[in-house]
Amino acid sequence: MIRHYLAAREELAAEGSPFATAYTEVRGSQLKAYVNAPPHMRAIWENTVAHAEKDYIVYEDERYTYNDVHVQVRKLAAHLVAHGVTRGTRVGLAMRNYPEWVVTYWASVSLGAALVGMNAWWTAPEMEYALNDSEPMVLIADDERLERLQQIENVKPMHIITVRSSRVIGDDCTTWDAVMAEADPGSLPPAVIDPDDDATIFYTSGTTGFPKGAQLTHRGSVNNILNLAAMSATTALAEAKAIAAGEMEAPKPRDVVYPTAFMAPTPLFHVTACNCILHAATVGGAKIVFTYKWDAGRALELIERERVTNFSGVPTMGRELLLHPDWNTRDVSSLQGLAGGGSAVQPDLVHKIKGALKEGNPSTGYGMTETCGIITANSNALYLAKPDSCGPAVPTLDVKLIDEEGNTLPPGPNTVGILCVKGAIVIKGYLNREEATADSIKDGWLNTGDIARIDEDGFIFIVDRAKDMVLRGGENVYCTEVEAAIYHHPAVQEAAVFGIPDERLGEEVAAVLVLAEGASLTEAELREFLKSSLSSYKIPSKVWFRDEPIPRNATGKFLKRELRKELIGE
């Protein structure tokens, strides 16, 4: 299967292919980009007029067609221009995954303004920081965020549009309904947009200190869309080659072919839901389903009702779906793909997903805010062949491994180092943070901060986050490896592994577990279980059991620093 994949990749990269790439000068560096890429995100949105009558957004029990959203985008864009929004200005957006989020996104990027996606979980001081850092001309916010905004005093004046709220904030304030009551201008206001203009400012989800505003460009966002399509097309072509060679059985025809429908369970203010789900759905004229908040039972209900074909969330969400008692009673036969990203997908979950889906496959993606979306992708037969790998790098990236001193390491399947990537999808930098930009991006190379190895086929294996690695008595312990081993125990529902201080060894390995309902497991039993798969120094010396779910940030990643502080006071 791997040789077919490599052949398919070479074929689709050939000159004349829709996925052909070439090096182009971007901000002083020669970076790889798609030859046939549209110039900006406005062009992406304008092309969706062909899908006018199709369902576009389903939010709980609300439903909007592409035409409905086009009308709203035009009205909002005209209103934004009337309030000073032009190319190079910014529009702040602070709300949960309401349909208004999507409308605001397309209106802002179509004007050449940068959308500032504010974390809906932020406290008032965090909101204040981001508003002062980004200085939006207009802020569009829902009731919960407006309540926090009322606690802030030190921000630059801006026009405020309230969403699903009766609050009035200041003198320059209107409601979303009032904007939508304005006349439809019939077309978008004119705009000149450069591929390297900021499309979005997404704040990185740091767990300490104030976050950094990553500047995602139009070029990077468009190339990420094509990367998603290219990786999917390459896998499909590879499987077709394997079938033709008699090395793989052709899939049985589906009893019912459902229109493509995505579910976005993660927040739109991060690249996973915005750049990798919203963009992909929009380009293909697909439906996208949102919920008020994450609830596995409600998600299963909507998957059945809306015939969702593609689910993509963090691995814990996929695991919760499979473990939910409604999984066996809801009709989930429409699901063709159940994806995990944002953190490592444990190998056991890959095979569990394949076994649970009647006519679908598991997939994963590894990416960052700083790459406008995915760095790698792995799916279907390839993923089953290499379930430990997040897949090969996307076509628009060059990759290398470096050591702690920044020296490039020689290639080899056993070489482990810090992964660096270079390409058109890498962000312009961090807003107002020249020093942080220079630290992260050198000569066009982005230091991901992730420890990885790359095998002889070009598949990348993320060993761990450098900052999550435990250094125990001079030995490196990679937390994802320990977590993967723990998840093989049937009693474990959630597991987070991290380092704790140790006077003799420097650090010891610790774990926090949440057990499945009705299951039992002791610390001694866990250690005995792990002896068969882990070296003794990797087995946690301290284990805590929780009744409540492990705390997560807005993207669903476990907050290990919060756990450390809660358990050991630092």
Buried (B, 14 or more C-beta within 10 A) or exposed (E): BBEBBBBBBEBBBEEEBEBBBEEBEBBEBEBBBBEEBBEBBBBBBBEBEEBBEBBBBBBEEEBBBBBBBBBBBBBBBBBBBEBEBBBEBBBBBBBBBBBBBBBBBBBBBBBBBBBBBBBBBBEBEBBBBBBEBBBBBBBBBBBBBBBBBEEBEEBEEBBBBBBBBEBEBEEEBBBBEEBBEBEEBEEBBEBEBBBBBBBBBBBBBEEEEEBBBBBBBBBBBBBBBBBBBBBBBBBEBBBBBBBEEEEBEEEEEEEEEBEBBBBBBBBBBBBBBBBBBBBBBBBBBBBBBBBEEBBBEBBBBBBBEBBBBBBBBBBBBBBBBBEBEBBEEBEBBBBBBBBBBBBBBBBBBBBBBBEBBEBBBBBBBBBBBBBBBBBBBBBBBBBBBBBBBBBBBBBBBBBBBBEEEEEEBEEEEEEBBBBBBBBBBBBBBBBBBEEBBEEBBBEBBBBBBBBBBBBEBBBBBBBBBBEBBBEBEEEEBBBBBBBBBBBBBEBBBBBBBBBBEBEEBBBBBBBBBBBBEEEEBEBEEBBEBBEEBBEEBBBBBBBBBBEEEBBBBBBBBBBBBBBBEEBEEE
